[in-house]
């Protein structure tokens, strides 16, 4: 990722997680995003710290930089959501998640989703006519929302990047979307 160094200087990226997120996803995403020069914030419905899932049990605690209920999409240039069935279920159950994500999707801001995270947008009715990669356990919910499931490890649909277990290549595509994003074009439309 050396060619990605400082490509996102000055950009604010949210990593949206709830208790039970896949620890390896979040740590890989965080490390790679920081390497791009982005300011990375962990946004969570949990207050103070958020607990990961690692292997077959609970993992480490991570500090949450921002509370979901007071976070707005306009505070960030992009958002990334790691996988993990426990945290996906918790985020779906929280109505603030749909509000937060609707802002990104309506403004066509860059969004990156890993493994089963597309299920969050499907539940919020934000995936209609979109195409994403999603793990098998979440495919039914995604197709029922009007989205197309793509069989690949990495896929880009406009500003929506989805992947299965490929963090570095996903961050490269995600960074490309962030660099290409032009908010003025959407505000004028």
TAMONOR-V312957 format. One line per field, one symbol per residue. ss: DSSP state (H for helix, E for strand, - for the rest). phi: phi as a letter, one per 40 degrees, with the letter a starting at -180 (. if undefined). A space follows every 50 residues. Layout:
BEGIN
ss=???
phi=???
END
This chain:
BEGIN
ss=-HHH-------EEEEE----EEHHHHHHHHHHHHH---EEEEEE----EE EEEE--EEEEEEE--EEHHH--HHH--EEEE---HHHHHHHHH-HHHHHH HHHHHH---EEEEE---HHHHHH-------EE---HHHHHHHHH---EE- ---EEEE--EEEE---HHHHHHHHHHHHHH--HHHHHH-
phi=.cccdgcbdgcbbcbcabdhccdccccccddcccccgccbbcbacccgbb bcbbgbacbccbcccacdcbcbcccbcabbbcchdccccccccccccccc cdcccccfccbbbbfcddccccccfbbdgbbacacddbcccccccgcbcb cabaabbfbbbbabfbcccccccccdcccccbccccccc
END
